[in-house]
Amino acid sequence: MSKTKLFLAIIIIALLAGNIFFAVKYSSAVKKLAQIEIIKETQQKNKKIIEFNKLFIEKVLISGKEVDFDSRLQLENAVRGLNDPEILEDWQKFMESKDPAEAQKNVLILIKALAEKM
């Protein structure tokens, strides 16, 4: 084999090895990016849950009076923004409570569901 053919063979092998190396690195980066996106989504959902919890505590639990229409609307929008059917169902049960005892029971169920989602 001539020196030129040997040199070309070495270059081709080096280029193939480089391509394989970068393909493995790319695959690893894609996996890490997917994991980061999952973490980001989880953090965003947790942030929304925390914001709803703060709003709920402020407008419902601490206020000590009947919740006005604007506050209900704000709470309703916040709970729908969570995009969680279970929490929305618990919220609707709380909102449909017929008496204070039932409301108290349903608020505990709602708070438990919120805590479990974080």
Contact map, one row per residue, 1 for C-alpha under 8 A:
1110110000000000000000000000000000000000000000000000000000000000000000000000000000000000000000000000000000000000000000
1111110000000000000000000000000000000000000000000000000000000000000000000000000000000000000000000000000000000000000000
1111111000000000000000000000000000000000000000000000000000000000000000000000000000000000000000000000000000000000000000
0111111100000000000000000000000000000000000000000000000000000000000000000000000000000000000000000000000000000000000000
1111111110000000000000000000000000000000000000000000000000000000000000000000000000000000000000000000000000000000000000
1111111111000000000000000000000000000000000000000000000000000000000000000000000000000000000000000000000000000000000000
0011111111100000000000000000000000000000000000000000000000000000000000000000000000000000000000000000000000000000000000
0001111111110000000000000000000000000000000000000000000000000000000000000000000000000000000000000000000000000000000000
0000111111111000000000000000000000000000000000000000000000000000000000000000000000000000000000000000000000000000000000
0000011111111100000000000000000000000000000000000000000000000000000000000000000000000000000000000000000000000000000000
0000001111111110000000000000000000000000000000000000000000000000000000000000000000000000000000000000000000000000000000
0000000111111111000000000000000000000000000000000000000000000000000000000000000000000000000000000000000000000000000000
0000000011111111100000000000000000000000000000000000000000000000000000000000000000000000000000000000000000000000000000
0000000001111111110000000000000000000000000000000000000000000000000000000000000000000000000000000000000000000000000000
0000000000111111111000000000000000000000000000000000000000000000000000000000000000000000000000000000000000000000000000
0000000000011111111100000000000000000000000000000000000000000000000000000000000000000000000000000000000000000000000000
0000000000001111111110000000000000000000000000000000000000000000000000000000000000000000000000000000000000000000000000
0000000000000111111111000000000000000000000000000000000000000000000000000000000000000000000000000000000000000000000000
0000000000000011111111100000000000000000000000000000000000000000000000000000000000000000000000000000000000000000000000
0000000000000001111111110000000000000000000000000000000000000000000000000000000000000000000000000000000000000000000000
0000000000000000111111111000000000000000000000000000000000000000000000000000000000000000000000000000000000000000000000
0000000000000000011111111100000000000000000000000000000000000000000000000000000000000000000000000000000000000000000000
0000000000000000001111111110000000000000000000000000000000000000000000000000000000000000000000000000000000000000000000
0000000000000000000111111111000000000000000000000000000000000000000000000000000000000000000000000000000000000000000000
0000000000000000000011111111100000000000000000000000000000000000000000000000000000000000000000000000000000000000000000
0000000000000000000001111111110000000000000000000000000000000000000000000000000000000000000000000000000000000000000000
0000000000000000000000111111111000000000000000000000000000000000000000000000000000000000000000000000000000000000000000
0000000000000000000000011111111100000000000000000000000000000000000000000000000000000000000000000000000000000000000000
0000000000000000000000001111111110000000000000000000000000000000000000000000000000000000000000000000000000000000000000
0000000000000000000000000111111111000000000000000000000000000000000000000000000000000000000000000000000000000000000000
0000000000000000000000000011111111100000000000000000000000000000000000000000000000000000000000000000000000000000000000
0000000000000000000000000001111111110000000000000000000000000000000000000000000000000000000000000000000000000000000000
0000000000000000000000000000111111111000000000000000000000000000000000000000000000000000000000000000000000000000000000
0000000000000000000000000000011111111100000000000000000000000000000000000000000000000000000000000000000000000000000000
0000000000000000000000000000001111111110000000000000000000000000000000000000000000000000000000000000000000000000000000
0000000000000000000000000000000111111111000000000000000000000000000000000000000000000000000000000000000000000000000000
0000000000000000000000000000000011111111100000000000000000000000000000000000000000000000000000000000000000000000000000
0000000000000000000000000000000001111111110000000000000000000000000000000000000000000000000000000000000000000000000000
0000000000000000000000000000000000111111111000000000000000000000000000000000000000000000000000000000000000000000000000
0000000000000000000000000000000000011111111100000000000000000000000000000000000000000000000000000000000000000000000000
0000000000000000000000000000000000001111111110000000000000000000000000000000000000000000000000000000000000000000000000
0000000000000000000000000000000000000111111111000000000000000000000000000000000000000000000000000000000000000000000000
0000000000000000000000000000000000000011111111100000000000000000000000000000000000000000000000000000000000000000000000
0000000000000000000000000000000000000001111111110000000000000000000000000000000000000000000000000000000000000000000000
0000000000000000000000000000000000000000111111111000000000000000000000000000000001000000000000000000000000000000000000
0000000000000000000000000000000000000000011111111100000000000000000000000000000000000000000000000000000000000000000011
0000000000000000000000000000000000000000001111111110000000000000000000000000000000000000000000000000000000000000000000
0000000000000000000000000000000000000000000111111111000000000000000000000000010011000000000000000000000000000000000000
0000000000000000000000000000000000000000000011111111100000000000000000000000000001000000000000000000000000000000010001
0000000000000000000000000000000000000000000001111111110000000000000000000000000000000000000000000000000000000000000000
0000000000000000000000000000000000000000000000111111111000000000000000000000000000000000000000000000000000000000000000
0000000000000000000000000000000000000000000000011111111100000000000000000010011000000000000000000000000000000000000000
0000000000000000000000000000000000000000000000001111111110000000000000000000000000000000000000000000000000000000010000
0000000000000000000000000000000000000000000000000111111111000000000000000000000000000000000000000000000000000000000000
0000000000000000000000000000000000000000000000000011111111100000000000000010000000000000000000000000000000000000000000
0000000000000000000000000000000000000000000000000001111111111000000000000010000000000000000000000000000000000000000000
0000000000000000000000000000000000000000000000000000111111111100000000000000000000000000000000000000000000000000000000
0000000000000000000000000000000000000000000000000000011111111110000000000000000000000000000000000000000000000000000000
0000000000000000000000000000000000000000000000000000001111111110001000100000000000000000000000000000000000000000000000
0000000000000000000000000000000000000000000000000000000111111111111000000000000000000000000000000000000000000000000000
0000000000000000000000000000000000000000000000000000000111111111000000000000000000000000000000000000000000000000000000
0000000000000000000000000000000000000000000000000000000011111111000000000000000000000000000000000000000000000000000000
0000000000000000000000000000000000000000000000000000000001111111110000000000000000000000000000000000000000000000000000
0000000000000000000000000000000000000000000000000000000000011111110000000000000000000000000000000000000000000000000000
0000000000000000000000000000000000000000000000000000000000010011111000000000000000000000000000000000000000000000000000
0000000000000000000000000000000000000000000000000000000000010011111100000000000000000000000000000000000000000000000000
0000000000000000000000000000000000000000000000000000000000110000111110110000000000000000000000000000000000000000000000
0000000000000000000000000000000000000000000000000000000000000000011111110000000000000000000000000000000000000000000000
0000000000000000000000000000000000000000000000000000000000000000001111111000000000000000000000000000000000000000000000
0000000000000000000000000000000000000000000000000000000000000000000111111100000000000000000000000000000000000000000000
0000000000000000000000000000000000000000000000000000000000100000001111111110000000000000000000000000000000000000000000
0000000000000000000000000000000000000000000000000000000000000000001111111111000000000000000000000000000000000000000000
0000000000000000000000000000000000000000000000000000000000000000000011111111100000000000000000000000000000000000000000
0000000000000000000000000000000000000000000000000000000000000000000001111111110000000000000000000000000000000000000000
0000000000000000000000000000000000000000000000000001001100000000000000111111111000000000000000000000000000000000000000
0000000000000000000000000000000000000000000000000000000000000000000000011111111100000000000000000000000000000000000000
0000000000000000000000000000000000000000000000000000000000000000000000001111111110000000000000000000000000000000000000
0000000000000000000000000000000000000000000000010001000000000000000000000111111111000000000000000000000000000000000000
0000000000000000000000000000000000000000000000000001000000000000000000000011111111100011001000000000000000000000000000
0000000000000000000000000000000000000000000000000000000000000000000000000001111111110001000000000000000000000000000000
0000000000000000000000000000000000000000000000010000000000000000000000000000111111100000000000000000000000000000000000
0000000000000000000000000000000000000000000010011000000000000000000000000000011111110000000000000000000000000000000000
0000000000000000000000000000000000000000000000000000000000000000000000000000001111111001000000000000000000000000000000
0000000000000000000000000000000000000000000000000000000000000000000000000000000101111111000000000000000000000000000000
0000000000000000000000000000000000000000000000000000000000000000000000000000000000111111100000000000000000000000000000
0000000000000000000000000000000000000000000000000000000000000000000000000000000000011111110000000000000000000000100000
0000000000000000000000000000000000000000000000000000000000000000000000000000001000011111111000000000000000000100110000
0000000000000000000000000000000000000000000000000000000000000000000000000000001100111111111100000000000000000000000000
0000000000000000000000000000000000000000000000000000000000000000000000000000000000001111111110000000000000000000000000
0000000000000000000000000000000000000000000000000000000000000000000000000000000000000111111111000000000001001100100000
0000000000000000000000000000000000000000000000000000000000000000000000000000001000000011111111100000000000100100000000
0000000000000000000000000000000000000000000000000000000000000000000000000000000000000001111111110000000000000000000000
0000000000000000000000000000000000000000000000000000000000000000000000000000000000000000111111111000000001000000000000
0000000000000000000000000000000000000000000000000000000000000000000000000000000000000000011111111000011001100100000000
0000000000000000000000000000000000000000000000000000000000000000000000000000000000000000001111111000001000000000000000
0000000000000000000000000000000000000000000000000000000000000000000000000000000000000000000111111100000000000000000000
0000000000000000000000000000000000000000000000000000000000000000000000000000000000000000000011111111011001000000000000
0000000000000000000000000000000000000000000000000000000000000000000000000000000000000000000000011111011000000000000000
0000000000000000000000000000000000000000000000000000000000000000000000000000000000000000000000001111111000000000000000
0000000000000000000000000000000000000000000000000000000000000000000000000000000000000000000000001111111100000000000000
0000000000000000000000000000000000000000000000000000000000000000000000000000000000000000000000000011111110000000000000
0000000000000000000000000000000000000000000000000000000000000000000000000000000000000000000001001111111111000000000000
0000000000000000000000000000000000000000000000000000000000000000000000000000000000000000000001101111111111100000000000
0000000000000000000000000000000000000000000000000000000000000000000000000000000000000000000000000001111111110000000000
0000000000000000000000000000000000000000000000000000000000000000000000000000000000000000000000000000111111111000000000
0000000000000000000000000000000000000000000000000000000000000000000000000000000000000000010011001000011111111100000000
0000000000000000000000000000000000000000000000000000000000000000000000000000000000000000001001000000001111111110000000
0000000000000000000000000000000000000000000000000000000000000000000000000000000000000000000000000000000111111111000000
0000000000000000000000000000000000000000000000000000000000000000000000000000000000000000010000000000000011111111100000
0000000000000000000000000000000000000000000000000000000000000000000000000000000000000010011001000000000001111111110000
0000000000000000000000000000000000000000000000000000000000000000000000000000000000000000000000000000000000111111111000
0000000000000000000000000000000000000000000000000000000000000000000000000000000000000000000000000000000000011111111100
0000000000000000000000000000000000000000000000000000000000000000000000000000000000000110010000000000000000001111111110
0000000000000000000000000000000000000000000000001000100000000000000000000000000000000010000000000000000000000111111111
0000000000000000000000000000000000000000000000000000000000000000000000000000000000000000000000000000000000000011111111
0000000000000000000000000000000000000000000000000000000000000000000000000000000000000000000000000000000000000001111111
0000000000000000000000000000000000000000000001000000000000000000000000000000000000000000000000000000000000000000111111
0000000000000000000000000000000000000000000001001000000000000000000000000000000000000000000000000000000000000000011111
